[in-house]
Amino acid sequence: MLEYWIVVTIGVIVVICALCVTYLYAESRELRLVRSRYRLKVYEELFHAVTDLNVAGPDVYKLDMAKRRLAHTLNRLNLVASGEVLKNVNELLDFLNETPSGNYDVLRQTNILNTIVRSARKDLDPDAAKELEDAAFRFRFYAPPRA
């Protein structure tokens, strides 16, 4: 009779431990998904800010607002992005600071943005990023002609 209660007690403990481990695993996955969703939103805001810079053209007010939006986005990006993304964003900022007048080399800007997209995709979904990297896919960005 004593062995029966020991087996039942051990069985209950094993079931409770299995439920706890399952709960902790589910919570950690949910936390990773929330972090990835937030990172995606911040990366999206970065590209919106760069597009605003491209579209602003000679309009001083629009250019100022685009720079402000980029600055706010960078503040959030510095908190959530991976090291590779931050390194590529620094390269973009150096590029943007080289020509404060806004007459950027569109090809160089596109190459830098492609590098940022690749590193962001690696950060969010490494398997899908590997497939695109193997295909040597190039992303396109809107850059209106400069006057």
Secondary structure, DSSP 8 states (H G I E B T S, - for coil): -HHHHHHHHHHHHHHHHHHHHHHHHHHHHHHHHHHHHHHHHHHHHHHHHHHHHHHHTT-HHHHHHHHHHHHHHHHHHHHH--HHHHHHHHHHHHHHHH-TTS---HHHHHHHHHHHHHHHHHHH-HHHHHHHHHTT-----------
